[in-house]
Amino acid sequence: MRDVDVFTKLLALKRPWGVEQVIFDEKEKSVNVFLHHRGNARFRCPQCGAVLPLHDHTPSRRWRHLDHGSWLTWLYARLPRVNCLFHGVQRVRVPWALTGARFTLEFETHAIDTLLEADVLGAARLLRLSWHETWGVMERAVARGLKAKRRRVIPYLGVDEKSIAKRHRYATVVCDLDRGIIDFVAFDRKKTSLDAFYQSLSPKQLAGIRGVAMDMWDPFIASTRQYVADAEAKIVFDRFHIMKKMLEAVDAVRKAEHRRLTAEDDDTLKGTKYFWFYSAENFPAEHKKRFASLKRMHLQTARAWAIKESLRDLWRYQRRGWALRHWKAWYRWATRSRLKPVVKVARMIKDHLPNVLTYFDHRITNAMSEGLNSKIQTVKKTPAASATGSISRSPSTFTAAA
């Protein structure tokens, strides 16, 4: 079988397209396949589909195709153009590649499979592409996924912010908490960032939102109140963000007490920073004995830690009434502790208490968002992303493919 016939079958070309010539370049280790079409062929207008005669050709272009062994394979063709009465001169679509692409559909499919198994840098090495070319393949795959994405109601949302660069540059991340996927990302953390997500939803999708987990960031609150009906009953202030504030308060108490004790030549708290971050049930066994002795010393830090642990119990109740009763007792303890960082957090929670207690209506948290954020952080730290600044160069708003 001739080379021309072999590649005609491999490329599954249909009339009017065929293989004109195949050239093997031993110096470049490449297979160059030249395509042509019948002289009397007619083509469809890419805008309206009208069947029209050939008008002219573009200069010859080439597309990367699947490798043959260690040899690169390139397709070459001059693209036909038609002169449509309604749309003017148009370049026709070809069956082996997307419009404007420099790779064949089969190569892009293989590249996407490779990207599913490796990061962008690893896939680029395997595919023998540049990092930018590989990233472009991935971006086009996301765009196709978005185009085919079915509009659906997302009952429970997680809204979070993610630091993406130095100088306090952030992204707003919206997650589908039921499916565990990122549904939307907008750069910055302004009200307009989240507005863009809500504006992309249909009235049916907006009406189908049952709960939104978020931190106490005013722009997110304002945006949700504007677009989501009965938002006050649907906003749930995330317990992980609340506990993060409480951990910061405990650490602030520890720092102040450590400075005071050090001034008195007392190193009791030296090397204990991370002890106070643990919960009682997860405390490392090798440090339990020392930690028990610290708790018996009536330290301010130990008292702050105990208050923190008591706050964690709030979300273990099954009923809102019992949780509210626990909260009132906890608030009295926290505000009478005379520990300023703890008092500050207690009053912050009190100011937002209604939307802390909505947890007992929806029982959602941003734990899923935090997990996805950790994956974003991993992507950020890849050498290629750091070197190119890819995140900061991306479009201002995009939505993840389903």
Secondary structure, 3 states (H helix, E strand, C coil): CCHHHHHHHHCCCCCCEEEEEEEEECCCCEEEEEEEECCCCEEECCCCCCEEECCEEEEEEEEEEEEECCEEEEEEEEEEEEEECCCEEEECCCCCCCCCCCECHHHHHHHHHHHHHCCHHHHHHHHCCCHHHHHHHHHHHHHHHHHHCCCCCCCEEEEEEEEEECCCEEEEEEEECCCCEEEEEEECCCHHHHHHHHHCCCHHHHHCCCEEEECCCHHHHHHHHHHCCCHHHCEEECHHHHHHHHHHHHHHHHHHHHHHHHHCCCCCCCCCHHHHHCCHHHCCHHHHHHHHHHHCCCCHHHHHHHHHHHHHHHHHCCCHHHHHHHHHHHHHHHHCCCCHHHHHHHHHHHHCHHHHHCHHHHCCCCHHHHHHHHHHHHHHCCHHHHHHCHHHHCCCEECCCC
